[in-house]
Structure formats: structure tokens, C-alpha cells
Amino acid sequence: MRTVQSGASLHDATVVLDDRVILRAVNVVVGPGLTLVRGPNGSGKTTLLRALAGLVPLARGDRRLAGDVLYIGHRPMLLRGLSARENLEFFARFRGGDTRAIDGALRAWGVGEDMDRPVERLSAGERRRASLARVEAERVQVLLLDEPFADLDEAGAVRLRQTIARARDDGRSVVVATHAHPELDDLAKAWIALDDGDATAA
């Protein structure tokens, strides 16, 4: 079987949720650089990223990961009773990582003045920014971002494009699932098209 030096892969992977086939015999290899996952709503984009992250079981097939993975989904996935800073500290310590980059990452994402407010008191855009600050605070090799532009204003979207470009240039494996944002095409080295659970790589 083909191995991955840095990144993630699925081989002949099928995912069944609630008796419905979401992914069907998918073969995907993600290496360093930016890979875009495109497809209409309900095509399986979220499930593909969650399968790569190991967050859903495979009914059949094989999953391989090389290096730590960070998955950021549709929701920011922050603990609402904690502040933005406390959330990022929790995630970093859970990995056994360093917390020294957290304050700088939150300031860079425009959450500096509100980093000590409970997440439940932040706007949707601020929660998204705090969640995306994890990309810079946690230096993992595999980044899986599911519709990461949701809730961002134009300044936040510009910051995200720059962050994706830097992660790519640093040799990290970045997978972005989105049905929009064609401006990312110039940054990508590979594309995965999903349609009704079937994946085509390009």
C-alpha cells in the first residue's frame, strides 16, 4: 500500500452514517501544500475531512495519518464558558504543546482586546477568528478546514487567505473544503471533486 510521508490518506474508504452511504470507496492522498475539496451541499465534503481526521469510523477501507492533525469544522468548536485564550490554552495543553504563541495569534486575528471574554459573549465572527487562531498557535502538520470563511468579514477573509498561503509555504498539508472562493485556486496544488459520495482527484 502507498504510504504518506507527510499528510493524510484514505484508501478504498467507505463511510456509512445512519444507514446511508456518505462516502463510497474513496481513494485520496493529501501531501504538503494546499488541496481544495469542492462539491455541492450534501456531497460529502464535511465527512471526507472528518474521515481524514479520524473523527468518523470507516465501514471499510484504510486511513493513514502522518503527523498531528487539526480539524476546524463548520462550528468554531470552542467551549462557550471559557474565554478565547483559555480555549486555545486547553487545546495546546491537550496536545502537550507550547502556549506561548496563543496571545500573539489571537491578537493577529483581531481578538486581542476580547481574548479574556467568555466565548459565549463573542460574536459569531469573533468566535470564528478565535478558532482559526489555532492554525498559528498549534503548529501541526495537517490542517483540515471545513468552510473556514463562514462568518468572516472581508478583513477576516483576507487574513485567512494569507494564513493558508503561509501554511502552504511552510510545507504543511492544508485541506480546505468549500464550494466557493475561487481565489484559492491559484494557491492549490491539488483538487478533490465530490459528487454524491464519489471523489475524483485532480
ROSEDREN-341130 format. One line per 8 residues: number of its first residue (from 1); their letters; for each residue x negated, y negated, z negated of N, C-alpha, C. Coordinates in Angstrom, 3 decimals. Atoms other than C-alpha are relative to their C-alpha. Last residue first. Layout:
N
NUM = A = X Y Z X Y Z X Y Z; ...;
END
This chain:
202
202 = AATADGDD = 0.628 0.640 -1.169 7.026 -16.197 9.893 -1.253 -0.735 -0.448; 1.168 0.840 0.286 8.772 -13.777 7.544 -0.557 -0.557 1.286; 0.902 0.007 -1.145 12.300 -12.444 8.081 -1.131 -0.952 -0.297; 1.057 1.008 -0.031 14.399 -11.502 5.069 -0.864 0.195 1.242; 1.112 -0.458 -0.836 17.765 -9.701 5.026 -1.027 -1.123 0.136; 0.829 -0.983 0.680 20.141 -10.361 2.130 -1.162 0.571 0.783; -0.809 -1.101 0.523 22.875 -12.078 4.143 -0.870 1.126 -0.560; -1.354 -0.008 -0.537 20.384 -14.235 6.041 0.712 1.249 -0.485;
194 = LAIWAKAL = -0.916 -0.962 0.597 17.036 -15.239 4.600 1.377 -0.143 0.632; -1.396 0.292 -0.318 14.223 -16.918 6.530 0.877 1.104 -0.571; -0.826 -1.197 0.142 10.762 -16.783 4.958 1.443 -0.428 0.253; -1.426 0.188 0.200 8.239 -19.373 6.095 0.666 1.356 -0.163; -0.840 -1.161 -0.302 4.460 -19.570 5.974 1.449 -0.329 -0.343; 0.775 -0.922 -0.832 1.636 -22.129 5.924 0.840 1.201 0.416; -0.145 -1.451 0.157 3.728 -25.000 4.653 -0.924 0.773 0.928; 0.862 -0.488 1.073 2.680 -28.645 4.233 -0.079 1.527 -0.035;
186 = DDLEPHAH = 1.389 0.294 -0.349 4.040 -29.871 7.588 -0.977 0.498 -1.064; 0.471 -0.920 -1.041 7.329 -28.084 6.899 -1.473 -0.223 0.339; 0.949 -0.961 0.561 7.827 -29.925 3.605 -0.610 0.904 1.066; 1.300 0.651 0.132 9.375 -32.915 5.405 -1.042 0.920 -0.627; 0.905 -0.400 -1.085 12.176 -30.531 6.446 -1.368 -0.665 -0.080; 1.353 0.549 0.144 13.757 -31.127 3.027 -0.972 0.510 1.067; 0.190 1.338 -0.554 16.882 -28.914 3.241 -1.484 -0.363 -0.047; -0.612 -0.014 -1.326 17.975 -25.325 2.639 -0.151 -1.356 0.678;
178 = TAVVVSRG = -0.850 1.158 -0.252 15.522 -24.962 -0.202 0.625 0.150 1.377; -1.252 -0.378 -0.649 13.433 -22.229 -1.823 0.867 -1.236 0.132; -1.100 0.938 0.198 9.874 -23.323 -2.575 1.198 0.489 0.794; -1.165 -0.406 -0.779 7.081 -20.776 -3.043 1.139 -0.947 -0.347; -1.205 0.788 0.274 3.682 -22.060 -4.161 1.115 0.478 0.924; -1.050 -0.549 -0.852 0.599 -19.837 -4.422 1.307 -0.674 -0.391; -1.067 -0.712 0.686 -2.183 -21.947 -5.926 1.017 0.519 1.020; 0.055 -1.435 -0.245 -5.288 -22.773 -3.931 1.043 0.797 -0.752;
170 = DDRARAIT = 0.761 -0.640 1.073 -5.781 -26.250 -5.401 -0.092 1.516 0.172; 1.411 0.294 -0.244 -4.659 -27.751 -2.075 -0.905 0.607 -1.065; 0.442 -0.730 -1.194 -1.282 -26.009 -2.450 -1.500 -0.194 0.220; 0.058 -1.415 0.396 -0.877 -27.308 -5.988 -0.463 0.860 1.162; 1.195 -0.202 0.831 -1.798 -30.796 -4.785 -0.135 1.457 -0.426; 1.191 0.090 -0.852 0.751 -30.659 -1.944 -1.272 0.234 -0.801; 0.061 -1.216 -0.810 3.499 -29.421 -4.263 -1.249 0.001 0.865; 0.374 -1.085 0.903 2.735 -32.224 -6.721 -0.118 1.321 0.747;
162 = QRLRVAGA = 1.427 0.148 0.296 2.802 -34.848 -3.959 -0.498 1.137 -0.886; 0.738 -0.337 -1.226 6.172 -33.570 -2.715 -1.505 -0.099 -0.235; -0.035 -1.451 -0.180 7.453 -33.609 -6.298 -0.744 0.418 1.255; 0.920 -0.610 0.969 6.315 -37.188 -6.897 -0.047 1.508 0.182; 1.354 0.299 -0.494 8.057 -38.320 -3.708 -1.035 0.650 -0.916; 0.223 -0.866 -1.155 11.246 -36.554 -4.829 -1.387 -0.213 0.589; 0.273 -1.350 0.474 11.027 -38.213 -8.236 -0.282 0.958 1.135; 1.328 0.027 0.620 10.720 -41.645 -6.645 -0.379 1.381 -0.512;
154 = EDLDAFPE = 1.020 0.021 -1.055 13.663 -40.857 -4.353 -1.413 -0.014 -0.589; -0.126 1.183 -0.849 15.908 -39.788 -7.224 -1.165 -0.018 0.991; 1.102 0.969 -0.044 15.801 -36.206 -8.473 0.374 -1.206 0.853; -0.114 1.020 1.050 18.947 -34.282 -9.473 -1.121 -1.035 0.014; -1.313 0.287 0.577 18.072 -31.251 -7.287 -0.115 -1.015 -1.136; -0.340 1.406 -0.208 14.667 -31.552 -5.583 1.342 -0.384 -0.611; 0.584 0.875 1.032 13.454 -28.259 -7.121 0.351 -1.468 0.157; -0.666 1.288 -0.206 15.867 -26.099 -5.097 -0.522 -1.048 -0.981;
146 = DLLLVQVR = -1.294 -0.223 -0.638 14.244 -22.950 -6.582 0.778 -1.314 0.066; -0.859 1.163 0.230 10.537 -23.407 -7.336 1.280 0.147 0.812; -1.236 -0.325 -0.706 8.308 -20.331 -7.729 1.022 -1.074 -0.346; -1.095 0.917 0.301 4.732 -21.255 -8.678 1.201 0.352 0.866; -1.162 -0.235 -0.861 2.021 -18.559 -8.778 1.148 -0.886 -0.474; 0.375 -0.178 -1.401 -1.464 -19.400 -10.066 1.191 0.139 0.942; -0.166 -1.372 -0.448 -0.564 -20.849 -13.459 -0.252 0.068 1.510; 0.789 -0.203 -1.209 -1.985 -24.126 -14.727 0.065 1.462 0.452;
138 = EAEVRALS = 0.332 -1.421 0.048 0.777 -24.920 -17.189 -0.696 0.364 1.305; 0.422 -0.334 1.366 0.959 -28.692 -17.821 -0.436 1.455 -0.123; 1.310 0.589 0.277 0.977 -29.644 -14.134 -0.516 0.369 -1.384; 0.904 -0.372 -1.092 3.791 -27.361 -12.998 -1.404 -0.509 -0.271; 0.651 -1.270 0.331 5.412 -27.776 -16.431 -0.977 0.436 1.088; 1.296 0.316 0.609 6.078 -31.417 -15.530 -0.735 1.264 -0.414; 1.033 -0.046 -1.042 8.793 -29.987 -13.271 -1.374 -0.394 -0.533; 0.215 -1.388 -0.400 10.966 -29.242 -16.310 -1.130 0.104 1.020;
130 = ARRREGAS = 0.696 -0.667 1.094 10.543 -32.741 -17.710 -0.303 1.450 0.346; 1.382 0.482 0.020 11.444 -34.225 -14.321 -0.800 0.696 -1.105; 0.700 -0.601 -1.141 14.563 -32.055 -14.075 -1.459 -0.419 0.010; 0.220 -1.410 0.336 15.618 -33.065 -17.595 -0.730 0.713 1.136; 1.105 -0.056 0.966 15.081 -36.705 -16.687 -0.287 1.436 -0.411; 1.254 0.267 -0.691 17.225 -36.319 -13.576 -1.200 0.065 -0.915; 0.313 -1.177 -0.815 20.039 -34.658 -15.507 -1.326 -0.189 0.732; -0.823 -0.131 -1.203 19.941 -37.479 -18.058 -0.399 1.254 0.771;
122 = LREVPRDM = 0.608 0.485 -1.240 18.319 -36.934 -21.436 0.981 0.147 1.151; -0.270 1.431 -0.116 20.250 -36.638 -24.721 -0.672 -0.619 1.227; -1.438 0.174 -0.215 20.475 -32.827 -24.563 0.387 -1.469 0.118; -0.307 -0.178 -1.414 16.694 -32.757 -24.122 1.476 -0.242 0.279; -0.542 -1.329 -0.312 16.231 -34.146 -27.609 0.411 0.088 1.465; -1.454 -0.059 0.144 14.168 -37.350 -27.488 0.476 1.422 0.264; -0.348 -0.493 1.338 10.410 -37.051 -28.073 1.505 -0.038 -0.280; 0.462 -1.377 0.182 9.385 -37.250 -24.404 0.368 0.572 -1.371;
114 = DEGVGWAR = -1.090 -0.812 0.546 11.586 -40.291 -23.809 -0.442 1.417 -0.346; -0.677 0.743 1.066 8.980 -43.007 -23.227 1.076 0.826 -0.694; 0.861 0.327 1.127 6.743 -40.594 -21.328 0.719 -0.682 -1.140; -0.765 -0.345 1.195 9.425 -39.077 -19.110 -0.772 -0.416 -1.252; -0.913 1.066 0.387 8.227 -40.683 -15.881 0.844 0.290 -1.216; -1.323 -0.253 -0.563 6.703 -37.561 -14.327 1.045 -1.010 -0.481; 0.118 0.054 -1.456 3.171 -38.807 -14.928 1.345 0.212 0.686; 0.110 1.406 -0.396 4.106 -39.497 -18.543 -0.068 -0.134 1.516;
106 = LAGDIART = -1.305 0.633 0.185 5.340 -35.929 -18.959 -0.041 -1.476 0.368; -0.906 -0.492 -1.042 2.147 -34.527 -17.434 1.364 -0.654 -0.118; 0.352 0.629 -1.275 -0.061 -36.718 -19.608 0.923 0.428 1.126; -0.392 1.407 0.060 1.740 -35.636 -22.773 -0.288 -0.707 1.321; -1.458 0.190 -0.037 1.514 -31.964 -21.799 0.389 -1.472 -0.004; -0.393 0.686 -1.236 -2.155 -31.718 -20.809 1.461 -0.412 0.010; 0.551 1.353 -0.086 -3.405 -30.966 -24.344 0.436 -0.765 1.243; -1.080 0.988 0.003 -1.064 -28.030 -24.907 -0.503 -1.422 0.260;
98 = DGGRFRAF = 0.397 1.257 0.619 -3.502 -25.251 -23.953 1.158 -0.992 0.088; 0.765 1.031 -0.702 -2.289 -21.749 -23.147 -0.242 -1.237 -0.834; 1.324 0.011 0.602 -1.269 -18.635 -25.057 -0.889 -1.047 0.619; 0.992 -0.552 -0.931 1.610 -18.192 -22.630 -1.365 0.163 -0.651; -0.488 -1.338 -0.325 4.140 -18.693 -25.436 -0.962 0.705 0.958; 0.464 -0.893 1.065 2.000 -21.612 -26.574 0.459 1.429 0.233; 1.453 -0.139 -0.098 2.496 -23.354 -23.236 -0.529 0.966 -1.059; 0.333 -0.838 -1.153 6.243 -22.683 -23.191 -1.507 0.235 0.102;
90 = FELNERAS = -0.477 -1.365 0.230 6.739 -23.989 -26.734 -0.412 0.913 1.148; 0.928 -0.607 0.963 4.571 -27.056 -26.106 0.387 1.454 -0.270; 1.212 -0.343 -0.744 6.612 -27.813 -22.989 -1.064 0.603 -0.912; -0.259 -1.063 -0.961 9.840 -27.615 -24.946 -1.277 0.425 0.699; -0.088 -1.254 0.750 8.494 -29.641 -27.849 0.280 1.181 0.924; 1.348 -0.381 0.438 7.417 -32.432 -25.478 0.019 1.347 -0.727; 0.748 -0.420 -1.182 10.819 -32.516 -23.774 -1.402 0.471 -0.392; 0.398 1.097 -0.883 12.521 -32.633 -27.165 -0.729 0.562 1.217;
82 = LGRLLMPR = 1.382 0.444 0.148 14.216 -29.591 -28.653 -0.263 -1.189 0.912; 0.181 0.583 1.320 17.951 -29.028 -29.107 -1.402 -0.506 -0.264; -0.618 1.316 0.109 18.512 -28.554 -25.365 -0.205 -0.655 -1.356; -0.786 -0.167 1.217 16.041 -25.736 -24.872 0.544 -1.354 -0.421; 0.590 0.574 1.202 14.880 -26.300 -21.298 0.938 0.236 -1.173; 0.402 -1.074 0.904 15.786 -24.092 -18.342 -0.799 -0.526 -1.192; 1.337 0.288 0.532 15.810 -27.019 -15.848 -0.519 1.064 -0.969; -0.096 0.737 1.258 18.763 -25.411 -14.024 -1.404 -0.216 -0.563;
74 = HGIYLVDG = -0.971 1.071 -0.230 18.442 -24.452 -10.379 0.152 -0.864 -1.239; -1.210 -0.262 -0.755 15.338 -22.427 -11.217 0.881 -1.214 0.193; -0.902 1.086 0.390 11.772 -23.053 -12.274 1.218 0.092 0.907; -1.237 0.116 -0.772 9.658 -19.881 -12.150 0.829 -1.128 -0.581; -0.924 0.972 0.562 6.056 -19.997 -13.351 1.187 -0.107 0.939; -1.016 0.592 -0.869 3.915 -16.934 -12.626 0.847 -0.983 -0.792; -1.201 0.432 0.701 0.651 -15.713 -14.161 0.948 -0.696 0.970; 0.076 1.253 0.737 -1.829 -13.959 -11.894 1.317 -0.333 -0.669;
66 = ALRRDGRA = 1.405 0.234 0.307 -1.458 -11.315 -9.187 -0.098 -1.367 -0.663; 0.356 1.362 0.377 2.094 -9.977 -9.091 -1.482 -0.062 -0.289; 1.368 0.214 0.473 3.323 -6.848 -7.307 -0.198 -1.482 -0.305; 0.339 1.402 0.202 6.911 -5.631 -6.866 -1.434 -0.080 -0.505; 1.159 0.269 0.852 7.941 -2.259 -5.449 -0.259 -1.498 -0.040; 1.114 0.800 -0.488 11.010 -0.761 -3.833 -1.012 -0.313 -1.083; 1.033 -0.816 -0.632 14.377 0.393 -5.104 -1.107 -0.928 0.461; -0.677 -1.285 -0.141 17.192 -0.919 -7.272 -0.911 1.009 0.687;
58 = LPVLGALA = -0.071 -0.509 -1.368 14.793 -3.665 -8.269 0.721 1.335 -0.007; 0.496 -1.356 -0.291 15.491 -5.356 -11.578 0.129 0.334 1.477; -1.119 -0.887 -0.332 15.837 -9.144 -11.832 -0.575 1.380 0.305; -1.142 0.347 0.843 13.477 -11.573 -13.576 1.260 0.778 0.346; -0.263 -1.114 0.906 10.249 -10.102 -12.210 1.176 -0.236 -0.918; 0.407 0.339 1.370 9.109 -13.425 -10.763 0.185 1.161 -0.969; 1.453 0.188 0.011 9.226 -12.109 -7.180 -0.511 -0.266 -1.412; 0.601 -1.324 -0.193 12.745 -10.809 -7.845 -1.517 -0.086 0.004;
50 = RLLTTKGS = -0.099 -0.697 1.285 13.781 -14.174 -9.289 -0.575 1.413 0.098; 0.972 0.583 0.924 12.464 -15.886 -6.170 0.027 0.708 -1.342; 1.346 -0.315 -0.490 14.347 -13.488 -3.889 -1.054 -0.556 -0.950; 0.312 -1.378 0.395 17.497 -13.742 -6.024 -1.386 0.401 0.465; 0.267 -0.036 1.437 17.501 -17.522 -5.672 -0.396 1.402 -0.447; 1.233 0.730 0.291 17.164 -17.335 -1.891 -0.369 0.070 -1.483; 0.904 -0.773 0.845 19.767 -14.575 -1.456 -1.280 -0.715 -0.379; 0.806 -0.908 -0.828 21.872 -15.817 1.491 -0.976 0.833 -0.824;
42 = GNPGRVLT = -0.425 -1.383 0.137 24.602 -17.272 -0.737 -0.820 1.007 0.783; -0.463 -0.338 1.343 24.082 -20.821 0.488 0.479 1.451 -0.031; -1.227 0.636 0.460 22.318 -20.846 3.832 0.333 0.385 -1.427; -1.185 -0.809 -0.239 18.682 -19.860 4.319 1.229 -0.704 -0.521; -1.154 0.710 -0.545 15.145 -21.104 3.947 1.153 0.973 0.205; -1.080 -0.976 -0.140 12.237 -19.938 1.795 1.243 -0.771 0.427; -1.359 0.504 0.097 9.141 -22.080 2.276 0.992 1.125 0.218; -0.947 -0.807 -0.763 5.662 -20.732 1.533 1.391 -0.561 -0.238;
34 = LGPGVVVN = -1.434 0.226 0.148 2.977 -23.180 0.412 0.786 0.907 0.937; -0.614 0.935 -0.923 -0.629 -22.096 -0.038 1.491 -0.104 -0.249; 0.283 1.411 0.278 -2.248 -19.064 -1.653 0.555 -0.912 1.097; 1.369 0.274 0.410 -0.518 -15.745 -0.909 -0.203 -1.470 -0.273; 0.253 1.425 0.210 3.062 -14.542 -0.712 -1.420 -0.162 -0.513; 1.299 0.197 0.644 3.803 -11.098 0.753 -0.282 -1.499 -0.046; 0.498 1.370 0.062 7.431 -10.244 1.508 -1.350 0.010 -0.695; 1.460 -0.060 0.056 9.085 -6.972 2.538 -0.545 -1.418 0.106;
26 = VARLIVRD = 0.771 1.197 -0.317 12.817 -6.835 1.773 -1.495 0.273 -0.152; 1.264 -0.511 -0.556 14.730 -3.550 1.925 -0.912 -1.141 0.452; -0.033 -1.325 -0.617 18.100 -5.317 1.347 -1.350 0.330 0.632; 1.171 -0.112 -0.883 18.503 -8.227 -1.029 -0.080 1.431 0.486; 0.389 1.401 -0.202 21.866 -9.137 -2.616 -1.223 -0.086 0.921; 1.383 0.066 -0.476 23.542 -5.724 -2.389 -0.333 -1.454 0.321; 0.144 0.655 -1.307 26.722 -5.978 -4.458 -1.475 -0.057 0.364; -0.381 -0.930 -1.077 27.609 -3.582 -7.283 -0.058 -0.621 1.393;
18 = DLVVTADH = -1.453 -0.169 0.061 27.424 -6.414 -9.835 0.518 0.818 1.185; -0.560 0.665 1.172 23.854 -7.164 -8.748 1.519 0.110 0.054; -1.450 -0.164 0.072 21.905 -4.908 -6.377 0.470 -0.630 -1.305; -0.573 0.481 1.252 18.355 -5.830 -5.402 1.518 0.114 0.098; -1.446 0.183 -0.046 16.456 -3.909 -2.727 0.484 -0.410 -1.379; -0.718 0.331 1.237 12.708 -4.184 -2.273 1.482 -0.227 0.263; -1.206 -0.826 -0.131 10.929 -2.378 0.570 0.938 -0.218 -1.183; 0.121 -0.997 -1.056 7.752 -4.066 -0.653 1.225 0.902 -0.022;
10 = LSAGSQVT = -1.070 -0.977 0.111 7.872 -7.302 -2.621 -0.133 0.949 1.183; -0.518 -0.740 -1.142 4.766 -9.415 -3.081 1.167 0.887 -0.401; -1.055 -0.929 0.363 3.167 -12.040 -5.278 0.491 0.712 1.248; -1.351 0.288 -0.456 0.151 -14.308 -5.277 0.983 1.042 -0.486; -0.535 1.071 0.820 -3.595 -13.940 -5.466 1.387 -0.336 0.523; 1.122 0.508 0.775 -5.468 -10.885 -4.162 0.445 -1.115 -0.949; 0.062 1.447 -0.047 -2.260 -9.130 -3.087 -1.154 -0.465 -0.872; 0.075 0.688 1.291 -2.373 -5.413 -2.313 -0.128 -1.505 0.223;
2 = RM = 0.734 1.255 -0.052 -1.169 -3.514 0.776 0.011 -0.674 -1.364; -0.843 1.197 0.000 0.000 0.000 0.000 -0.879 -1.247 0.000;
END
